[in-house]
């Protein structure tokens, strides 16, 4: 029984994210994004997608793909390149929080 309890506790600890994203840090980092995607994540230009309300995991995946070069875009690639994993998590959480 003790082993089962330990195994269950360990799985919960390892399944939880190591660090929760910081929405306020994402908001601060989003100033650069606002030029194309709008100050509140709603783009005024049809060719740029709205980010407000997108799913957090979707935004994170797209940014990671731009950074890795698996998704190509001449504007987004250089924007995503300097982002850290923490920046990506924070930006994703921020835009997902907007409705």
N, C-alpha and C positions, 0 to 999 in steps of 0.2 A: 504494500500500500504506500509505503514511504517513497519507493522508487517511482511509482505512478504519479504521486503528487509532485515530486521533483521534476519529472519529465514534463508534466503539464505546465508547471511554473516556468521552466526553461523555454518551452515552445512559445508561451505568451510573451516573454521578454524578448526573444529573438524575432518574433513576428512583428512587434511594434517598431515603428520607425525610430531610428536613433535620435532624431532631432525633429521637432515639429517646425514647420515652416513659419516664418515671421512675416505676416501680412503687411505690417508697417514698413519693414525693410523692403519688401517687394514694391510697395507704393513709392518709396523713395527712389528705388532703382528704375521704376517705370517712366521716369521723366524723359529718358531718351526714346522710349517706345512711343510716347505721345505724339511725336511728330508725324507718324504715319497712322497709328492705331487710335488716336484721340486721347485726350486727357483722362477720360473715364473708361477707356477701352472700346469706345464706339467711334469707328472711323468715319470721317466726313468724305473720304475718297473711296469710291466703289471698288477699286482694285485692291485695297488693303482690307483684310478681314477684321471684323469686330472680335475683340478678345474677351470683353466683359461677359461673364456667365459661362464661358467655355469650361469644360471639365478640366480639373487640375492635372490629371494624368495625361490628358491629350496635349495640353500646352507644354508640359515638361518633355514629353516625347518629341514634339516638333522642334523645340529648342535644342534638345540633345542631338537630334538628327541633323539640324543645320550646322551645329558645331562640329559634328563628326564628318560632315560632308556626304552623308547618305541621302540627305535631302538637299537639293541644289537650289540656290537662289542668290543672285549677285548682290542683293541688298541685305538679306537676312544672314547670310553666312558670316560676313565680317561683324555684324552686330552680335551674333551668338558666340563667336569665337572667344572673346575675353570672359564670358560668363562662367562662374564657378558652379559646381553642383548646388551649392547653397543659394546662389543667386537665382538659378533656375527654379529651385523649389519655392523660393520666396515670391518670385514673379508669378509663377503658376498659381500659388495660393492667393495672391492678391487679385489677379484677374478672375479667378474662379469665385471669389467672394463678391464680386460686383454683379448686380442684377439689373 
